[in-house]
């Protein structure tokens, strides 16, 4: 047999290949806490057909003519209440999660992060990872409970990005982990730590998940069921018989009927019925953001106290806690099996 040796042309472009990557993705955030930045962000977010399922011909005039001319100023004020020296809390925490995960996974994997809406974008980071030599990429939407408006739209955007690539990387997607023992144990451990550190003993622990229109449940979205199962497993795992648990849904928007009970309604009800000490947690959020730091910690506190409550504590999300990072590492290593050394 005669072997033919192929030589690479002198003008052949240098190509990186063979790498493995993880792209951590969260919802998104405006670039700044000003009305102009918020308007740009809301325009992208509320134009996603997965988020607002009203036909565009009916929805876009409402969005462009009314909502984007009224809501950005109010939302910008809310963002200003939580903005930090590092910018958006959600972006800063997600970046820190990626950096810590890079240290945990080591040189066998390139870890990056992106936002579904806003910056850094999924197309930008997927392209950068491919250019850096990642031929295999694990897409990791940090949404424990599956929802078409969160998990699915991340996959949609990644697919749209790949559709424009001649040389596509292979892609895996982190499944929802609402009932995974790693997740339930991490939540139980971290929430127990925070509860034990409070200077009062709550009568009630509210588990507040982001709301969705009720019609999504009837259309077959498993989100509501995933949230209820997370709450049920978490209550059993924490095993605190002297603490009541209630599951609620926050962040209602528009006139449609949303999943119930609503967080703000329950806070007012509990205060009015004589509950004096409440702690509230948001297990569906992997990182603290506007909805936890302003809507729950600030608005929620005021709603409860105005209704007669006294002691109120908003507990932190898993963020970059040891429990949270250990959980995430375990989930990612499981999905990376066969791509990196065991």
Secondary structure, DSSP 8 states (H G I E B T S, - for coil): ---------TT------SEEEEEEEEEEE-SSSSHHHHHHHHHHHTT-TTT--S-HHHHHHHIIIIIHHHHHHHHHHHHHHH-BTTB-HHHHHHHHHHHHHHHHHGGGSEEEEEEEEESSBHHHHHHHHHHTTEEEEEEEE--SS--IIIIIHHHHHHHHHHTT-SS--EEEE----TT-HHHHHHHHHHHHHHHHHSSS--SEEEEEEE--BHHHHHTT--HHHHHHHHHHHHHHHH--TTSEEEEEEE---SSS-BSSSBHHHHHHHHHHTT--EEEEE-TT-SS--HIIIIIIIIIIHHHHHHTT--EEEE---STT-HHHHHHHHHHHHHHTBTTB--
